[in-house]
Amino acid sequence: MEYEIILSVDFKNSLDKILNYMIFVLDNPLAASALNDELERVTKIISVFPESFKERENRPGTRYAIVRNYMLLYSFDADEMTVTFKDIVYAKGKF
């Protein structure tokens, strides 16, 4: 059974900044589209199997998935059947 996906304001803002940077500064809309597609694929996996990815040692209850050079931070509530995507951050070399 799929969990309901909730996107936090921080997640939405961070993703918007990342994609806009790729499109307008790097002039690479194909890379932005590929990242967005990969994020959709991973969020779908998480919505079905939220325990698939590791929990952060320094943030109990927060899990992370690495998607290209980005760390997707999320938590889930098994009772409410929700997954909350908290943020997405550039993480090359930080994991």
VENMO-V714808 format. One record per residue. RES is the residue in one letter. OMEGA is omega in whole degrees, 0 to 359 (999 if undefined). D_LAST is the distance of its C-alpha to the last C-alpha in Angstrom with 1 decimal. Layout:
BEGIN
res=[RES | RES]
omega=[OMEGA | OMEGA]
d_last=[D_LAST | D_LAST]
END
This chain:
BEGIN
res=[M | E | Y | E | I | I | L | S | V | D | F | K | N | S | L | D | K | I | L | N | Y | M | I | F | V | L | D | N | P | L | A | A | S | A | L | N | D | E | L | E | R | V | T | K | I | I | S | V | F | P | E | S | F | K | E | R | E | N | R | P | G | T | R | Y | A | I | V | R | N | Y | M | L | L | Y | S | F | D | A | D | E | M | T | V | T | F | K | D | I | V | Y | A | K | G | K | F]
omega=[182 | 173 | 175 | 180 | 176 | 178 | 180 | 177 | 178 | 179 | 181 | 181 | 180 | 180 | 179 | 179 | 180 | 182 | 177 | 177 | 180 | 183 | 191 | 180 | 179 | 182 | 184 | 180 | 178 | 178 | 178 | 179 | 179 | 178 | 180 | 178 | 180 | 177 | 178 | 180 | 182 | 179 | 176 | 177 | 181 | 181 | 178 | 182 | 186 | 179 | 183 | 186 | 186 | 173 | 178 | 181 | 183 | 179 | 179 | 180 | 178 | 179 | 180 | 173 | 177 | 178 | 188 | 180 | 185 | 177 | 179 | 183 | 181 | 172 | 178 | 179 | 183 | 180 | 181 | 182 | 178 | 171 | 179 | 175 | 189 | 183 | 171 | 185 | 175 | 188 | 181 | 178 | 183 | 181 | 999]
d_last=[30.2 | 27.9 | 26.4 | 27.3 | 24.6 | 24.5 | 22.8 | 22.4 | 23.8 | 20.4 | 18.9 | 22.0 | 22.1 | 18.5 | 19.0 | 22.4 | 21.2 | 18.6 | 21.3 | 24.0 | 22.1 | 21.7 | 25.3 | 27.2 | 25.4 | 24.0 | 27.0 | 25.1 | 26.0 | 25.3 | 21.6 | 21.7 | 23.7 | 21.4 | 18.3 | 20.6 | 21.9 | 18.6 | 17.7 | 21.2 | 20.7 | 17.6 | 19.2 | 22.3 | 20.6 | 19.2 | 22.7 | 24.2 | 21.6 | 19.6 | 18.5 | 17.0 | 13.3 | 11.7 | 12.6 | 10.4 | 11.8 | 12.7 | 14.1 | 16.5 | 17.6 | 14.7 | 12.8 | 10.1 | 10.3 | 8.5 | 11.6 | 11.8 | 9.7 | 9.7 | 8.4 | 11.7 | 12.5 | 15.7 | 18.1 | 21.2 | 24.7 | 26.4 | 29.8 | 29.7 | 28.0 | 25.7 | 22.0 | 21.0 | 18.4 | 17.5 | 15.5 | 13.4 | 11.3 | 10.3 | 6.6 | 7.2 | 5.8 | 3.8 | 0.0]
END
